[in-house]
Amino acid sequence: MALSRCPVLAFPPALGALLIAVGLAGTLANAQSFDCRKTRYADEKTICRDPTLGQLDQELASVYRRLLLTLLRQDSEALDKSEDEFLIVRRRCGDHRACIEQSYRNRIRELKAALPKSE
């Protein structure tokens, strides 16, 4: 297909810029790795309301994925189990922002330490 006939490129430049800006704003507002419309627990609701916690959640998800890609199956199962334990600990924080933030920072530090040195 020729580029001139591509429907994506048919938008006027101003409209394209607006669509990109709206898309980026939505991404920044919902930085957490889970769907805030489906939250059930106080910690999740607090994360959805706080942009810093949302960014920490996204960072944790990213480090987790990077680490998971380096592991053998049996080790990835152990990582899954430790992630479940992290979620239990975080959930105990309830809506206490500082507790949630510290639990994220601890977990991110732990996972980063487990990454191969080339990461």
C-alpha positions in Angstrom: 0.0 0.0 0.0 1.4 3.4 -0.9 1.9 5.8 2.0 -0.4 8.4 0.6 -3.2 5.9 0.8 -2.5 4.8 4.3 -5.5 5.9 6.5 -3.2 6.6 9.5 -1.4 9.3 7.5 -4.7 10.9 6.3 -5.1 12.9 9.5 -4.3 16.6 9.3 -1.1 17.4 11.2 -2.9 19.3 14.0 -5.3 16.5 14.5 -2.5 13.9 14.6 -0.7 16.0 17.2 -3.8 16.3 19.3 -4.4 12.5 19.2 -0.8 11.9 20.3 -1.1 14.4 23.1 -4.3 12.8 24.4 -2.8 9.3 24.1 0.3 10.4 26.1 -1.8 12.1 28.7 -3.8 9.0 29.2 -0.7 6.9 29.6 0.8 9.3 32.2 -2.4 9.5 34.1 -2.7 5.7 34.3 0.9 4.7 34.7 0.2 1.6 36.9 0.4 -1.9 35.4 -3.1 -2.9 36.2 -6.6 -1.7 35.3 -7.8 0.9 37.9 -11.4 0.2 36.9 -11.1 -3.2 38.4 -9.5 -2.4 41.8 -10.8 -4.1 44.9 -8.3 -3.4 47.6 -7.3 -0.2 49.4 -3.7 -0.4 48.2 -4.7 -0.7 44.6 -7.0 2.3 44.9 -4.3 4.3 46.5 -1.9 3.4 43.7 -4.4 4.5 41.1 -4.9 7.9 42.8 -1.2 8.6 43.2 1.0 9.2 40.1 4.2 8.4 41.9 2.9 5.1 43.1 1.6 4.4 39.6 5.1 5.0 38.2 6.7 2.8 40.8 4.2 0.1 39.9 5.2 0.4 36.2 8.9 0.4 37.1 8.4 -2.8 39.1 6.5 -4.4 36.3 9.3 -3.5 33.9 12.1 -4.9 36.1 10.0 -8.0 36.8 9.6 -8.7 33.1 13.3 -8.1 32.4 14.3 -10.5 35.2 11.7 -13.1 34.1 13.2 -13.2 30.6 16.6 -14.3 32.1 15.3 -17.2 34.2 14.8 -20.9 33.7 11.3 -22.2 34.2 11.8 -23.4 37.7 13.4 -20.1 38.7 10.5 -18.2 37.1 8.0 -20.2 39.2 10.0 -19.1 42.3 9.9 -15.5 41.1 6.1 -15.8 40.6 5.7 -17.1 44.2 7.8 -14.3 45.6 5.7 -11.8 43.6 2.6 -13.2 45.2 4.3 -12.7 48.6 5.1 -9.1 47.7 1.5 -8.4 46.8 0.3 -9.8 50.1 2.8 -7.5 52.0 1.7 -4.5 49.8 -1.9 -5.3 50.4 -1.3 -5.2 54.2 -0.4 -1.5 53.7 -4.0 -0.7 53.0 -4.3 3.0 52.0 -1.0 4.0 53.7 0.9 5.7 50.9 4.3 5.7 52.6 4.0 1.9 53.3 3.1 1.2 49.7 5.9 3.3 48.4 8.5 1.6 50.6 7.2 -1.8 49.7 7.7 -0.9 46.0 11.1 0.5 46.5 12.2 -2.6 48.4 10.9 -5.0 45.8 12.4 -3.0 42.9 15.8 -3.0 44.7 15.5 -6.7 45.3 14.7 -7.6 41.7 17.3 -5.3 40.3 19.9 -7.0 42.5 18.8 -10.3 40.9 19.3 -9.1 37.3 22.4 -10.3 35.5 25.1 -7.7 35.6 24.7 -6.9 31.9 21.2 -5.5 32.5 
